[in-house]
Amino acid sequence: MNTQIIPDKKALFRGFFLIGLSGFGGVLPQAQHQLVQRRGWLTDTEFAELLALGQILPGPNIVNMAVAIGSRFHGVAGALLAVAGLLLAPLVLILLLATLYQHYQHTSWLQQLLAGLAPAGIGLLLGMVLKLAARLPRRRLPWLLAVLTFVAVAGMHLPLWLVLLVLAPLGIGLAWRYPQGGL
Amino acid sequence: MLLFLFLMFVQFSLLAVGGANAIVPELHRLVVTELHWMSGQEFAALFALAQAAPGPNVLVVSLIGWKVAGVPGAIVSLAGICLPSSLLSFWVARWWQRSRGSPLTIAINKGLAPLTVGLIAAGVAMMAASHPPSWAAGLLLASCALLSWRTRLNPLWLLAAGAAAGLGGLV
């Protein structure tokens, strides 16, 4: 995974088209699989960096990532192609599904399908959390910060903007103040 | 109407801190309670659909646009929600690329990494909590997590297994 591959514009569009098409219940696990493992456009480290930026910046995370990755390879055109590729197929599909859903929402096979897809999709996301967590330094402070974020959002149901407003500067400040160790 | 939709979602764009799901409560209030575009039940159904369908969850926005103004409404809404945040991302990404390896970007990296873990883990916990708990679903969730963590299997295979388990009535 050390050799960096730079995609041409067509490959960029196609790559994000596939990511969009195959991301049931959230696109992130598929994005990691395609961008890092299958295509080698990004290293694990770069993916984690861009993911963190996509999370902290306002707006849909994966669209932010597509903009960042597309623009890195091909400037404005790359950003547009990546976002268009990402959203095109899902947009068409979801409008079709919405139309169908109005007619078939009570059929049992559809509900059974969703009942099986949902836990699998959540499991994939959990797998990604595990991959990211394994990369955290084995020190007390980073893990404390991760747990704090988790509890604030999932346990106390604080609004996200508030959590980020407090914890993001705190994390960055600590990492800035103590470059060695700490975070 | 199209212009109204566009401007409405442009405003929402920079409010979606941490992802599209962050604006859902506010969206619900506006669309259901204030504008009376749809009932709460319809809203919940559209939201579930956007979660279950392939693609990013931000597509719930396009469904609201579609409900109100058809396909043009869907496109305009999606463009509105993506535009301001994408412009911001574009500039930040350029700056990031230029100053990679500087003490500031290193601090940002290290400082944000724990937050990313906590945030996505919280999303997992909240989504899992919104489903009725069952041994079968828990087992499916855990095995998908383990396999995607430890192997390089394409996630689609695991989703297919989940779908099959659902159709087979196992979950």
HADDOCK unambig.tbl for C-alpha pairs under 7 A between the chains (distance, minus, plus):
assign (segid A and resid 20 and name CA) (segid B and resid 54 and name CA) 6.81 0.50 0.50
assign (segid A and resid 20 and name CA) (segid B and resid 55 and name CA) 4.74 0.50 0.50
assign (segid A and resid 20 and name CA) (segid B and resid 56 and name CA) 6.99 0.50 0.50
assign (segid A and resid 21 and name CA) (segid B and resid 54 and name CA) 5.81 0.50 0.50
assign (segid A and resid 21 and name CA) (segid B and resid 55 and name CA) 5.99 0.50 0.50
assign (segid A and resid 22 and name CA) (segid B and resid 54 and name CA) 5.77 0.50 0.50
assign (segid A and resid 22 and name CA) (segid B and resid 55 and name CA) 6.88 0.50 0.50
assign (segid A and resid 22 and name CA) (segid B and resid 156 and name CA) 6.82 0.50 0.50
assign (segid A and resid 23 and name CA) (segid B and resid 54 and name CA) 4.82 0.50 0.50
assign (segid A and resid 23 and name CA) (segid B and resid 55 and name CA) 5.05 0.50 0.50
assign (segid A and resid 24 and name CA) (segid B and resid 52 and name CA) 6.04 0.50 0.50
assign (segid A and resid 24 and name CA) (segid B and resid 53 and name CA) 5.56 0.50 0.50
assign (segid A and resid 24 and name CA) (segid B and resid 54 and name CA) 3.94 0.50 0.50
assign (segid A and resid 24 and name CA) (segid B and resid 55 and name CA) 6.14 0.50 0.50
assign (segid A and resid 25 and name CA) (segid B and resid 51 and name CA) 5.04 0.50 0.50
assign (segid A and resid 25 and name CA) (segid B and resid 52 and name CA) 5.02 0.50 0.50
assign (segid A and resid 25 and name CA) (segid B and resid 53 and name CA) 6.48 0.50 0.50
assign (segid A and resid 25 and name CA) (segid B and resid 54 and name CA) 6.42 0.50 0.50
assign (segid A and resid 26 and name CA) (segid B and resid 55 and name CA) 6.38 0.50 0.50
assign (segid A and resid 26 and name CA) (segid B and resid 56 and name CA) 5.49 0.50 0.50
assign (segid A and resid 26 and name CA) (segid B and resid 57 and name CA) 6.29 0.50 0.50
assign (segid A and resid 27 and name CA) (segid B and resid 55 and name CA) 5.98 0.50 0.50
assign (segid A and resid 27 and name CA) (segid B and resid 56 and name CA) 5.65 0.50 0.50
assign (segid A and resid 29 and name CA) (segid B and resid 155 and name CA) 6.99 0.50 0.50
assign (segid A and resid 30 and name CA) (segid B and resid 155 and name CA) 6.22 0.50 0.50
assign (segid A and resid 33 and name CA) (segid B and resid 154 and name CA) 6.74 0.50 0.50
assign (segid A and resid 49 and name CA) (segid B and resid 109 and name CA) 6.17 0.50 0.50
assign (segid A and resid 52 and name CA) (segid B and resid 112 and name CA) 6.10 0.50 0.50
assign (segid A and resid 52 and name CA) (segid B and resid 113 and name CA) 6.35 0.50 0.50
assign (segid A and resid 52 and name CA) (segid B and resid 116 and name CA) 5.67 0.50 0.50
assign (segid A and resid 55 and name CA) (segid B and resid 18 and name CA) 5.04 0.50 0.50
assign (segid A and resid 55 and name CA) (segid B and resid 19 and name CA) 6.72 0.50 0.50
assign (segid A and resid 55 and name CA) (segid B and resid 116 and name CA) 6.99 0.50 0.50
assign (segid A and resid 56 and name CA) (segid B and resid 17 and name CA) 6.75 0.50 0.50
assign (segid A and resid 56 and name CA) (segid B and resid 18 and name CA) 6.09 0.50 0.50
assign (segid A and resid 57 and name CA) (segid B and resid 17 and name CA) 6.44 0.50 0.50
assign (segid A and resid 57 and name CA) (segid B and resid 89 and name CA) 6.99 0.50 0.50
assign (segid A and resid 58 and name CA) (segid B and resid 13 and name CA) 6.93 0.50 0.50
assign (segid A and resid 58 and name CA) (segid B and resid 14 and name CA) 4.98 0.50 0.50
assign (segid A and resid 58 and name CA) (segid B and resid 15 and name CA) 6.30 0.50 0.50
assign (segid A and resid 58 and name CA) (segid B and resid 16 and name CA) 5.17 0.50 0.50
assign (segid A and resid 58 and name CA) (segid B and resid 17 and name CA) 4.13 0.50 0.50
assign (segid A and resid 58 and name CA) (segid B and resid 18 and name CA) 6.39 0.50 0.50
assign (segid A and resid 58 and name CA) (segid B and resid 85 and name CA) 5.90 0.50 0.50
assign (segid A and resid 59 and name CA) (segid B and resid 13 and name CA) 5.26 0.50 0.50
assign (segid A and resid 59 and name CA) (segid B and resid 14 and name CA) 5.73 0.50 0.50
assign (segid A and resid 59 and name CA) (segid B and resid 16 and name CA) 4.75 0.50 0.50
assign (segid A and resid 59 and name CA) (segid B and resid 17 and name CA) 6.02 0.50 0.50
assign (segid A and resid 59 and name CA) (segid B and resid 19 and name CA) 5.76 0.50 0.50
assign (segid A and resid 59 and name CA) (segid B and resid 20 and name CA) 6.46 0.50 0.50
assign (segid A and resid 59 and name CA) (segid B and resid 82 and name CA) 6.74 0.50 0.50
assign (segid A and resid 59 and name CA) (segid B and resid 85 and name CA) 5.01 0.50 0.50
assign (segid A and resid 60 and name CA) (segid B and resid 16 and name CA) 6.83 0.50 0.50
assign (segid A and resid 60 and name CA) (segid B and resid 19 and name CA) 4.56 0.50 0.50
assign (segid A and resid 60 and name CA) (segid B and resid 20 and name CA) 5.03 0.50 0.50
assign (segid A and resid 60 and name CA) (segid B and resid 58 and name CA) 6.24 0.50 0.50
assign (segid A and resid 61 and name CA) (segid B and resid 18 and name CA) 6.96 0.50 0.50
assign (segid A and resid 61 and name CA) (segid B and resid 19 and name CA) 5.26 0.50 0.50
assign (segid A and resid 64 and name CA) (segid B and resid 86 and name CA) 5.80 0.50 0.50
assign (segid A and resid 64 and name CA) (segid B and resid 89 and name CA) 5.64 0.50 0.50
assign (segid A and resid 67 and name CA) (segid B and resid 86 and name CA) 6.35 0.50 0.50
assign (segid A and resid 67 and name CA) (segid B and resid 89 and name CA) 6.53 0.50 0.50
assign (segid A and resid 67 and name CA) (segid B and resid 90 and name CA) 6.00 0.50 0.50
assign (segid A and resid 68 and name CA) (segid B and resid 89 and name CA) 6.35 0.50 0.50
assign (segid A and resid 68 and name CA) (segid B and resid 90 and name CA) 5.92 0.50 0.50
assign (segid A and resid 68 and name CA) (segid B and resid 93 and name CA) 5.15 0.50 0.50
assign (segid A and resid 71 and name CA) (segid B and resid 90 and name CA) 6.94 0.50 0.50
assign (segid A and resid 90 and name CA) (segid B and resid 54 and name CA) 5.95 0.50 0.50
assign (segid A and resid 90 and name CA) (segid B and resid 55 and name CA) 4.97 0.50 0.50
assign (segid A and resid 91 and name CA) (segid B and resid 59 and name CA) 6.90 0.50 0.50
assign (segid A and resid 94 and name CA) (segid B and resid 53 and name CA) 6.46 0.50 0.50
assign (segid A and resid 109 and name CA) (segid B and resid 167 and name CA) 6.35 0.50 0.50
assign (segid A and resid 112 and name CA) (segid B and resid 166 and name CA) 4.87 0.50 0.50
assign (segid A and resid 112 and name CA) (segid B and resid 167 and name CA) 5.30 0.50 0.50
assign (segid A and resid 112 and name CA) (segid B and resid 169 and name CA) 6.73 0.50 0.50
assign (segid A and resid 113 and name CA) (segid B and resid 163 and name CA) 5.17 0.50 0.50
assign (segid A and resid 113 and name CA) (segid B and resid 166 and name CA) 4.91 0.50 0.50
assign (segid A and resid 113 and name CA) (segid B and resid 167 and name CA) 5.27 0.50 0.50
assign (segid A and resid 114 and name CA) (segid B and resid 52 and name CA) 6.90 0.50 0.50
assign (segid A and resid 115 and name CA) (segid B and resid 166 and name CA) 5.64 0.50 0.50
assign (segid A and resid 115 and name CA) (segid B and resid 171 and name CA) 6.55 0.50 0.50
assign (segid A and resid 116 and name CA) (segid B and resid 162 and name CA) 4.63 0.50 0.50
assign (segid A and resid 116 and name CA) (segid B and resid 163 and name CA) 4.81 0.50 0.50
assign (segid A and resid 116 and name CA) (segid B and resid 165 and name CA) 5.78 0.50 0.50
assign (segid A and resid 116 and name CA) (segid B and resid 166 and name CA) 3.87 0.50 0.50
assign (segid A and resid 116 and name CA) (segid B and resid 171 and name CA) 5.94 0.50 0.50
assign (segid A and resid 117 and name CA) (segid B and resid 159 and name CA) 6.01 0.50 0.50
assign (segid A and resid 117 and name CA) (segid B and resid 162 and name CA) 5.08 0.50 0.50
assign (segid A and resid 117 and name CA) (segid B and resid 163 and name CA) 5.02 0.50 0.50
assign (segid A and resid 119 and name CA) (segid B and resid 137 and name CA) 5.85 0.50 0.50
assign (segid A and resid 119 and name CA) (segid B and resid 140 and name CA) 6.37 0.50 0.50
assign (segid A and resid 119 and name CA) (segid B and resid 141 and name CA) 4.90 0.50 0.50
assign (segid A and resid 120 and name CA) (segid B and resid 140 and name CA) 6.20 0.50 0.50
assign (segid A and resid 120 and name CA) (segid B and resid 141 and name CA) 5.25 0.50 0.50
assign (segid A and resid 120 and name CA) (segid B and resid 144 and name CA) 5.87 0.50 0.50
assign (segid A and resid 120 and name CA) (segid B and resid 158 and name CA) 6.60 0.50 0.50
assign (segid A and resid 120 and name CA) (segid B and resid 159 and name CA) 5.58 0.50 0.50
assign (segid A and resid 120 and name CA) (segid B and resid 162 and name CA) 5.33 0.50 0.50
assign (segid A and resid 121 and name CA) (segid B and resid 159 and name CA) 6.52 0.50 0.50
assign (segid A and resid 122 and name CA) (segid B and resid 124 and name CA) 6.06 0.50 0.50
assign (segid A and resid 122 and name CA) (segid B and resid 128 and name CA) 6.96 0.50 0.50
assign (segid A and resid 122 and name CA) (segid B and resid 141 and name CA) 6.46 0.50 0.50
assign (segid A and resid 123 and name CA) (segid B and resid 141 and name CA) 4.25 0.50 0.50
assign (segid A and resid 123 and name CA) (segid B and resid 142 and name CA) 5.98 0.50 0.50
assign (segid A and resid 123 and name CA) (segid B and resid 144 and name CA) 4.94 0.50 0.50
assign (segid A and resid 123 and name CA) (segid B and resid 145 and name CA) 4.33 0.50 0.50
assign (segid A and resid 124 and name CA) (segid B and resid 144 and name CA) 5.75 0.50 0.50
assign (segid A and resid 124 and name CA) (segid B and resid 145 and name CA) 5.12 0.50 0.50
assign (segid A and resid 124 and name CA) (segid B and resid 148 and name CA) 6.12 0.50 0.50
assign (segid A and resid 124 and name CA) (segid B and resid 155 and name CA) 7.00 0.50 0.50
assign (segid A and resid 125 and name CA) (segid B and resid 124 and name CA) 6.71 0.50 0.50
assign (segid A and resid 126 and name CA) (segid B and resid 121 and name CA) 6.83 0.50 0.50
assign (segid A and resid 126 and name CA) (segid B and resid 124 and name CA) 6.34 0.50 0.50
assign (segid A and resid 126 and name CA) (segid B and resid 145 and name CA) 5.37 0.50 0.50
assign (segid A and resid 127 and name CA) (segid B and resid 145 and name CA) 4.04 0.50 0.50
assign (segid A and resid 127 and name CA) (segid B and resid 146 and name CA) 6.12 0.50 0.50
assign (segid A and resid 127 and name CA) (segid B and resid 148 and name CA) 5.27 0.50 0.50
assign (segid A and resid 127 and name CA) (segid B and resid 149 and name CA) 4.60 0.50 0.50
assign (segid A and resid 128 and name CA) (segid B and resid 149 and name CA) 6.49 0.50 0.50
assign (segid A and resid 129 and name CA) (segid B and resid 117 and name CA) 5.87 0.50 0.50
assign (segid A and resid 129 and name CA) (segid B and resid 120 and name CA) 6.51 0.50 0.50
assign (segid A and resid 129 and name CA) (segid B and resid 121 and name CA) 6.17 0.50 0.50
assign (segid A and resid 130 and name CA) (segid B and resid 149 and name CA) 6.39 0.50 0.50
assign (segid A and resid 131 and name CA) (segid B and resid 149 and name CA) 5.92 0.50 0.50
assign (segid A and resid 132 and name CA) (segid B and resid 117 and name CA) 6.39 0.50 0.50
assign (segid A and resid 133 and name CA) (segid B and resid 117 and name CA) 6.08 0.50 0.50
assign (segid A and resid 142 and name CA) (segid B and resid 114 and name CA) 5.50 0.50 0.50
assign (segid A and resid 143 and name CA) (segid B and resid 114 and name CA) 6.59 0.50 0.50
assign (segid A and resid 145 and name CA) (segid B and resid 114 and name CA) 5.87 0.50 0.50
assign (segid A and resid 145 and name CA) (segid B and resid 115 and name CA) 6.70 0.50 0.50
assign (segid A and resid 146 and name CA) (segid B and resid 114 and name CA) 4.47 0.50 0.50
assign (segid A and resid 146 and name CA) (segid B and resid 115 and name CA) 5.32 0.50 0.50
assign (segid A and resid 146 and name CA) (segid B and resid 117 and name CA) 6.00 0.50 0.50
assign (segid A and resid 146 and name CA) (segid B and resid 118 and name CA) 4.46 0.50 0.50
assign (segid A and resid 147 and name CA) (segid B and resid 118 and name CA) 6.02 0.50 0.50
assign (segid A and resid 149 and name CA) (segid B and resid 115 and name CA) 5.98 0.50 0.50
assign (segid A and resid 149 and name CA) (segid B and resid 118 and name CA) 4.97 0.50 0.50
assign (segid A and resid 149 and name CA) (segid B and resid 119 and name CA) 6.29 0.50 0.50
assign (segid A and resid 150 and name CA) (segid B and resid 118 and name CA) 4.41 0.50 0.50
assign (segid A and resid 150 and name CA) (segid B and resid 119 and name CA) 5.93 0.50 0.50
assign (segid A and resid 150 and name CA) (segid B and resid 121 and name CA) 6.51 0.50 0.50
assign (segid A and resid 150 and name CA) (segid B and resid 122 and name CA) 5.07 0.50 0.50
assign (segid A and resid 153 and name CA) (segid B and resid 122 and name CA) 6.13 0.50 0.50
assign (segid A and resid 154 and name CA) (segid B and resid 122 and name CA) 4.89 0.50 0.50
assign (segid A and resid 154 and name CA) (segid B and resid 125 and name CA) 6.69 0.50 0.50
assign (segid A and resid 154 and name CA) (segid B and resid 126 and name CA) 6.19 0.50 0.50
assign (segid A and resid 160 and name CA) (segid B and resid 17 and name CA) 6.58 0.50 0.50
assign (segid A and resid 160 and name CA) (segid B and resid 18 and name CA) 6.42 0.50 0.50
assign (segid A and resid 160 and name CA) (segid B and resid 22 and name CA) 6.76 0.50 0.50
assign (segid A and resid 161 and name CA) (segid B and resid 17 and name CA) 5.68 0.50 0.50
assign (segid A and resid 168 and name CA) (segid B and resid 112 and name CA) 6.31 0.50 0.50
assign (segid A and resid 171 and name CA) (segid B and resid 111 and name CA) 4.05 0.50 0.50
assign (segid A and resid 171 and name CA) (segid B and resid 112 and name CA) 6.22 0.50 0.50
assign (segid A and resid 172 and name CA) (segid B and resid 107 and name CA) 5.45 0.50 0.50
assign (segid A and resid 172 and name CA) (segid B and resid 108 and name CA) 5.02 0.50 0.50
assign (segid A and resid 172 and name CA) (segid B and resid 111 and name CA) 4.11 0.50 0.50
assign (segid A and resid 172 and name CA) (segid B and resid 112 and name CA) 6.61 0.50 0.50
assign (segid A and resid 175 and name CA) (segid B and resid 107 and name CA) 4.86 0.50 0.50
assign (segid A and resid 175 and name CA) (segid B and resid 110 and name CA) 6.13 0.50 0.50
assign (segid A and resid 175 and name CA) (segid B and resid 111 and name CA) 5.42 0.50 0.50
assign (segid A and resid 176 and name CA) (segid B and resid 107 and name CA) 4.97 0.50 0.50
assign (segid A and resid 183 and name CA) (segid B and resid 110 and name CA) 6.30 0.50 0.50
assign (segid A and resid 183 and name CA) (segid B and resid 111 and name CA) 6.72 0.50 0.50
